[in-house]
């Protein structure tokens, strides 16, 4: 393929990519790439994509591999294998040597932004553009946007709390990304409570506490994830107290994230608790069904996979957190690539089945499961195991049989014996019914998860 063909092919690919990612992500990452070499094979092509730095290569290869692969396949008209390498674009090098003022300005801006992400530890993949919003996180999203528009005065500090994988870290990073895009020289630092603790311990051990204070106290924006980990550590809390006062006193912004509100963080000094509560405290609830659908759409689009709505709803009905969704999509795309097959309902359901094989309640006894179902639905054990066919009794009984069969692995006859001496065909029908409902009905899925968690 000639040099002109390579340029045209990559230009067309970039046009496709522009439609799939935000302008900020495109200018930061994809504008730093070029098509270096094409190796034609039988029915496939191996594409060598050059990246301006190892940072760009690692990010695109890790987060956008599938998206680039699918975009190239559309352009080339055949399946493509990708090889990413660190190599400067010769056309850009020649432009740089020619001293084109506009090119030099754009190149310097991009280099400054990349250097800023590295220096501040802010993750550019977590932006407001790819954050899905619903009623469970709407307040936190609005507060983060307000802070990014007016840091230091909108809400200071902003304290975001919630369970694992609900989007706290994403929102904190999104604020950092927006501020760095406005001004890459902004003094921002993203770290965890453990990072802060380690830095102060190292400063005390090496007698370099002054450099530690220079690092943290002169920041314009300080983003600390998992702040609850500093609780109970007197020296760390003392240092953070002074850091907090120094940053906010100079007009800087502080954003904190935790798995619980300040009032519930044990062994947190009262003076810190009062400062945390002086700002805005917002919580993020676990994603509901609609939000999980939106997250799946965003994450699959980032990977270059266009999932139909029926598959999105099946996944959303079975996977309950954003992190698990991302993990499942990685597994799904990898499995489809290895099998060289299209992503369809059969593949999705087979992988969801494997995901459910984990020993969630393997240690529970049949009696424990009966008790858990009885308590969860507020149905007496006698009614649950009895003859009543009323819906408020029959559906919990079907769920009980499903759990005994699928989770404990009991034989059909044994399940029937435990649940009021029923025939094995009745058990089979119950298991099939709940399996079908669990794939499409988020309420049934929620019931199953609730019972499993209680066990």
WOWO-V420108 format. One record per pair of residues at least 12 apart in sequence whose ideal C-beta (glycine too) atoms are under 10 Angstrom apart, sorted by the first residue. I is the first residue (numbers start at 1). J is the second residue. Records with the same first field share a line. If there is no record, write none. Layout:
I=J / J
//
This chain:
1=35 / 37 / 38 / 39 / 40 / 45 / 76
2=38
3=35 / 90 / 91
5=35 / 38
6=34 / 35 / 36 / 37 / 38 / 47
7=34 / 35 / 91
8=35 / 75
9=35 / 38 / 45 / 47 / 72 / 75 / 76
10=30 / 33 / 34 / 35 / 36 / 38 / 47 / 49 / 50 / 72 / 75 / 89
11=35 / 75
12=71 / 72 / 74 / 75 / 76
13=30 / 33 / 35 / 47 / 49 / 68 / 70 / 71 / 72 / 73 / 74 / 75 / 76 / 80
14=26 / 30 / 31 / 33 / 34 / 35 / 68 / 71 / 75
15=71 / 75
16=67 / 68 / 70 / 71 / 72 / 74 / 75 / 304
17=29 / 30 / 33 / 64 / 67 / 68 / 70 / 71 / 72 / 304
18=30 / 71
19=71 / 301
20=64 / 67 / 68 / 70 / 71 / 301 / 302 / 303 / 304 / 306
21=63 / 64 / 67 / 127 / 129 / 130 / 301 / 302
22=127 / 128 / 129 / 130 / 177
23=129 / 181
24=113 / 124 / 127 / 128 / 129 / 177 / 178 / 180 / 181
25=59 / 63 / 64 / 124 / 125 / 127 / 129 / 130 / 177 / 302
27=106 / 109 / 110 / 113 / 181
28=56 / 59 / 110 / 113 / 114 / 117 / 124 / 125 / 127 / 177 / 180 / 181
29=51 / 52 / 55 / 56 / 57 / 59 / 60 / 63 / 64 / 110 / 114 / 124 / 125
30=49 / 51 / 56 / 60 / 64 / 67 / 68 / 71
31=52 / 56 / 92 / 106 / 107 / 110
32=50 / 51 / 52 / 53 / 55 / 56 / 57 / 59 / 60 / 88 / 89 / 92 / 107 / 110 / 111 / 114
33=49 / 50 / 51 / 52 / 56 / 57 / 60 / 68 / 84 / 87 / 89
34=48 / 49 / 50 / 51 / 52 / 87 / 88 / 89 / 90 / 91 / 92
35=47 / 48 / 49 / 50 / 72 / 75 / 89
36=48 / 49 / 50 / 51 / 83 / 84 / 85 / 87 / 88 / 89 / 90
37=49 / 50 / 83 / 85 / 87
38=72 / 76 / 80
39=81 / 83
40=76 / 78
41=78 / 79 / 81
42=78
43=78 / 79
44=73 / 76 / 78 / 79 / 80 / 81
45=72 / 73 / 76 / 77 / 78 / 79 / 80 / 81 / 82
46=80 / 81 / 82 / 83
47=68 / 69 / 72 / 73 / 75 / 76 / 80 / 81 / 82 / 83 / 84
48=81 / 82 / 83 / 84 / 85 / 87
49=61 / 68 / 69 / 72 / 82 / 83 / 84 / 85 / 87
50=83 / 84 / 85 / 86 / 87 / 88 / 89 / 90
51=84 / 85 / 86 / 87 / 88 / 89
52=86 / 87 / 88 / 89 / 92 / 107 / 110 / 111 / 114
53=86 / 88 / 111 / 114 / 115 / 118
54=84 / 85 / 86
55=86 / 114 / 115 / 117 / 118 / 124
56=84 / 86 / 110 / 114
57=84 / 85 / 86 / 87
58=84 / 86
59=114 / 117 / 123 / 124 / 125
60=82 / 84
61=82 / 83 / 84
62=84 / 125
63=123 / 124 / 125 / 302 / 303
64=125 / 302 / 303 / 304
65=82 / 84 / 303 / 304 / 333 / 337
66=82 / 300 / 301 / 302 / 303 / 304 / 305 / 329 / 330 / 333 / 334 / 336 / 337
67=300 / 301 / 302 / 303 / 304 / 305
68=80 / 82 / 84 / 303 / 304
69=81 / 82 / 303 / 304 / 333 / 337
70=303 / 304 / 305 / 306 / 333
71=304
72=304
73=304
74=304
79=337 / 340
81=337
92=107
95=107
109=184
110=184
111=184
112=180 / 183 / 184 / 185
113=177 / 180 / 181 / 183 / 184
114=184
115=184 / 185
116=176 / 177 / 179 / 180 / 181 / 183 / 184 / 185 / 186 / 188
117=173 / 176 / 177 / 180 / 184 / 188 / 190
119=180 / 184 / 185 / 187 / 188 / 189
120=173 / 176 / 177 / 179 / 180 / 184 / 186 / 187 / 188 / 189 / 190 / 191 / 219 / 221 / 223
121=173 / 176 / 188 / 189 / 190 / 191 / 192 / 195 / 223
122=172 / 173 / 174 / 175 / 176 / 177 / 178 / 179 / 180 / 186 / 188 / 189 / 190 / 221 / 223
123=169 / 170 / 172 / 173 / 174 / 176 / 177 / 190
124=173 / 176 / 177 / 180 / 181
125=170 / 173 / 177 / 302
126=167 / 169 / 170 / 171 / 172 / 173 / 174 / 175 / 176 / 177 / 190
127=170 / 173 / 174 / 175 / 176 / 177 / 178 / 181
128=141 / 144 / 145 / 148 / 170 / 171 / 173 / 174 / 175 / 177 / 178
129=174 / 177 / 178 / 298
130=170 / 174 / 295 / 298 / 299 / 301 / 302
131=144 / 145 / 167 / 170 / 171 / 173 / 174 / 294 / 295 / 298 / 322
132=167 / 170 / 287 / 290 / 291 / 292 / 293 / 294 / 295 / 296 / 297 / 298 / 299 / 322
133=145 / 167 / 291 / 294
134=285 / 287 / 288 / 289 / 290 / 291 / 292 / 293 / 294 / 295
135=285 / 288 / 290 / 291
136=162 / 166 / 167 / 283 / 284 / 285 / 286 / 287 / 288 / 290 / 291
137=160 / 162 / 166 / 167 / 168 / 170 / 171 / 282 / 283 / 284 / 285 / 286 / 287 / 288 / 291
138=282 / 284
139=160 / 280 / 282 / 283 / 284
140=158 / 160 / 161 / 162 / 166 / 167 / 168 / 171 / 257 / 280 / 282 / 283 / 284 / 285
141=167 / 170 / 171 / 174 / 282 / 284
142=282
143=155 / 158 / 159 / 160 / 171 / 175 / 255 / 279 / 280 / 281 / 282
144=158 / 160 / 167 / 168 / 170 / 171 / 172 / 173 / 174 / 175 / 178 / 255 / 282
145=171 / 174 / 175 / 178
146=158 / 175 / 280
147=171 / 172 / 175 / 178 / 179 / 221 / 253 / 254 / 255 / 279 / 280
148=171 / 174 / 175 / 176 / 177 / 178 / 179 / 181 / 182 / 221 / 253 / 255
149=175 / 178 / 179 / 182
150=253
151=175 / 178 / 179 / 186 / 188 / 220 / 221 / 251 / 252 / 253 / 254 / 255
152=220 / 221 / 247 / 248 / 250 / 251 / 252 / 253 / 254
153=251 / 253
154=253 / 279 / 280
155=253 / 254 / 255 / 279 / 280 / 281 / 282
156=247 / 248 / 251 / 252 / 253 / 254 / 255 / 278 / 279 / 280
157=222 / 224 / 227 / 244 / 247 / 248 / 253 / 254 / 255 / 256 / 275 / 276 / 277 / 278 / 279 / 280 / 281
158=171 / 172 / 175 / 223 / 253 / 254 / 255 / 256 / 257 / 279 / 280 / 281 / 282
159=227 / 254 / 255 / 256 / 257 / 258 / 261 / 262 / 275 / 276 / 277 / 278 / 279 / 280 / 281 / 282 / 283
160=172 / 225 / 227 / 255 / 256 / 257 / 258 / 280 / 281 / 282 / 283 / 284
161=227 / 228 / 256 / 257 / 258 / 259 / 260 / 261 / 262 / 264 / 265 / 276 / 281 / 282 / 283 / 284
162=257 / 258 / 259 / 260 / 261 / 282 / 283 / 284 / 285 / 286
163=259 / 260 / 283 / 284 / 285 / 286 / 321
164=259 / 286 / 321 / 322 / 323 / 324
165=286 / 287 / 320 / 321 / 322 / 323 / 324 / 325 / 326 / 327
166=259 / 283 / 284 / 285 / 286 / 287 / 291 / 321 / 322 / 323
167=257 / 284 / 287 / 291 / 295 / 321 / 322 / 323
168=225 / 226 / 255 / 256 / 257 / 258 / 259 / 282 / 283 / 284
169=190 / 192 / 223 / 225 / 226 / 257
170=284 / 322
171=223 / 255 / 257 / 282 / 284
172=190 / 221 / 223 / 224 / 225 / 255 / 256 / 257
173=190 / 223 / 225 / 255
175=188 / 190 / 221 / 223 / 253 / 255
176=188 / 189 / 190 / 221 / 223 / 255
179=220 / 221 / 253
180=221
183=220
185=220
186=219 / 220 / 221
187=215 / 218 / 219 / 220 / 221 / 222 / 247 / 252
188=219 / 220 / 221 / 222 / 223 / 252 / 253
189=215 / 216 / 219 / 220 / 221 / 222 / 223 / 224
190=221 / 222 / 223 / 224 / 225 / 255
191=215 / 216 / 222 / 223 / 224 / 225 / 226
192=223 / 224 / 225 / 226 / 227 / 229 / 230 / 257
193=224 / 225 / 226 / 227 / 228 / 229 / 230 / 231 / 233 / 236 / 240 / 256 / 257 / 258
194=225 / 226 / 229 / 230
195=224 / 225 / 226 / 229
196=212 / 216 / 222 / 224 / 225 / 226 / 227 / 229 / 230 / 233 / 236 / 239 / 240 / 243
197=229 / 230 / 233 / 235 / 236 / 237 / 239 / 240
198=236
199=211 / 212 / 215 / 216 / 236 / 239
200=212 / 213 / 216 / 230 / 233 / 235 / 236 / 237 / 238 / 239 / 240 / 243
201=233 / 235 / 236
203=215 / 239
204=235 / 236 / 239
209=239
212=239 / 243
213=239 / 242 / 243 / 246
215=243
216=239 / 240 / 242 / 243 / 244 / 246 / 247
217=239 / 242 / 243 / 244 / 245 / 246 / 247 / 249 / 250 / 252
218=246 / 247 / 250 / 252
219=243 / 246 / 247 / 250 / 252 / 253 / 254
220=247 / 250 / 251 / 252 / 253
221=247 / 252 / 253 / 254 / 255
222=240 / 243 / 244 / 246 / 247 / 248 / 252 / 253 / 254 / 255 / 256
223=253 / 254 / 255 / 256 / 257
224=240 / 243 / 244 / 254 / 255 / 256 / 257 / 258
225=255 / 256 / 257 / 258
226=256 / 257 / 258 / 259
227=240 / 254 / 255 / 256 / 257 / 258 / 259 / 262 / 265 / 268 / 272 / 276
228=256 / 257 / 258 / 259 / 260 / 261 / 262 / 264 / 265 / 266 / 267 / 268
229=258 / 259 / 265
230=265 / 267 / 268 / 269 / 272
231=258 / 262 / 265 / 266 / 267 / 268 / 269 / 272 / 273
232=265 / 266 / 267 / 268 / 269
233=267
234=267 / 269
237=267 / 268 / 269 / 271 / 272
238=269 / 271 / 272
240=269 / 272 / 275
241=269 / 271 / 272 / 275
244=256 / 271 / 272 / 275 / 276
245=271 / 275
248=275 / 278 / 279
253=279
254=275 / 276 / 279
255=279
256=275 / 276 / 279 / 281
257=284
258=276 / 281
260=283
261=273 / 276 / 277 / 281 / 282 / 283
262=274 / 275 / 276 / 277 / 278 / 279 / 281
263=276 / 277 / 281
286=320 / 321 / 322
287=316 / 319 / 320 / 321 / 322 / 325
288=316 / 442 / 446
289=313 / 316 / 317 / 320 / 441 / 442 / 443 / 445 / 446
290=313 / 316 / 442
291=316 / 322
292=312 / 313 / 315 / 316 / 317 / 318 / 319 / 320 / 321 / 322 / 324 / 325 / 442
293=309 / 312 / 313 / 315 / 316 / 317 / 325 / 442
294=312 / 316
295=312 / 315 / 316 / 319 / 321 / 322 / 325 / 326 / 329
296=309 / 311 / 312 / 313 / 314 / 315 / 316 / 319 / 322 / 325 / 326 / 328 / 329
297=309 / 312 / 316
298=322 / 325
299=322 / 325 / 326 / 328 / 329 / 330
300=312 / 315 / 325 / 326 / 329 / 332 / 333 / 343
302=326 / 329
303=326 / 329 / 330 / 332 / 333
304=333
305=329 / 332 / 333 / 336 / 343
306=343
307=329 / 332 / 343 / 348
308=343 / 344 / 345
310=345 / 348 / 440
311=332 / 343 / 344 / 345 / 347 / 348 / 349
312=348
313=439 / 440 / 442
314=345 / 348 / 349 / 352 / 438 / 439 / 440
315=328 / 329 / 332 / 348 / 349 / 351 / 352 / 439
316=442 / 445
317=352 / 437 / 438 / 439 / 440 / 441 / 442 / 443 / 444 / 445 / 446
318=348 / 349 / 351 / 352 / 353 / 355 / 356 / 438 / 439 / 440 / 442 / 445 / 448 / 449
319=352 / 355 / 445
320=442 / 445 / 446 / 449
324=355
327=355
328=348 / 351 / 352 / 355
329=343
331=351 / 354 / 355
332=347 / 348 / 351 / 352
335=347 / 348 / 350 / 351 / 354
336=348 / 351
345=439
348=439
349=435 / 439
352=438 / 439
353=406 / 435 / 439
356=406 / 407 / 435 / 438 / 448 / 452
357=406 / 407
358=407
359=407
360=403 / 407 / 448 / 449 / 451 / 452 / 453 / 455
361=403 / 406 / 407 / 408 / 451 / 452 / 453 / 454 / 455
362=407 / 408 / 409 / 455
363=408 / 455
364=403 / 404 / 407 / 408 / 452 / 454 / 455
365=408 / 455
366=400 / 403 / 404 / 408 / 410 / 414 / 415 / 417 / 418 / 419
367=381 / 418
368=408 / 454 / 455
369=399 / 400 / 403 / 404 / 407 / 408 / 410 / 418 / 451 / 452 / 454 / 455
370=384 / 385 / 400 / 403 / 404 / 418 / 419
371=384 / 454 / 455
372=400 / 403 / 450 / 451 / 452 / 453 / 454 / 455
373=396 / 397 / 399 / 400 / 401 / 402 / 403 / 404 / 447 / 451 / 454 / 455
374=396 / 400
375=451 / 454
376=396 / 399 / 400 / 447 / 448 / 450 / 451 / 453 / 454
377=392 / 393 / 395 / 396 / 397 / 399 / 400 / 447 / 450 / 451
378=392 / 396
379=392 / 393 / 395 / 396 / 397 / 400
380=393
382=420
383=396 / 397
384=396 / 397 / 399 / 400 / 419 / 420
385=397 / 400 / 418 / 419 / 420 / 421 / 422
386=419 / 420
387=420 / 422
394=430
395=430 / 433 / 434 / 437 / 444 / 447
396=447 / 451
397=419 / 420 / 422 / 426 / 430
398=419 / 426 / 427 / 429 / 430 / 431 / 432 / 433 / 434 / 437 / 444
399=430 / 433 / 434 / 437 / 438 / 444 / 447 / 448 / 451
400=415 / 418 / 419 / 430 / 434 / 451
401=415 / 416 / 418 / 419 / 422 / 426 / 427 / 428 / 429 / 430 / 431 / 433 / 434
402=415 / 427 / 430 / 431 / 432 / 433 / 434 / 435 / 437 / 438 / 444 / 448
403=415 / 431 / 434 / 448 / 451 / 452 / 455
404=416 / 418 / 419 / 427 / 430 / 431
405=427 / 428 / 430 / 431 / 434 / 435
406=431 / 434 / 435 / 438 / 448
407=448 / 451 / 452 / 455
410=427
411=424 / 427
412=424 / 425 / 426 / 427 / 428 / 431
413=427
414=427
415=427 / 428 / 430 / 431
416=428 / 430
434=447 / 448
//
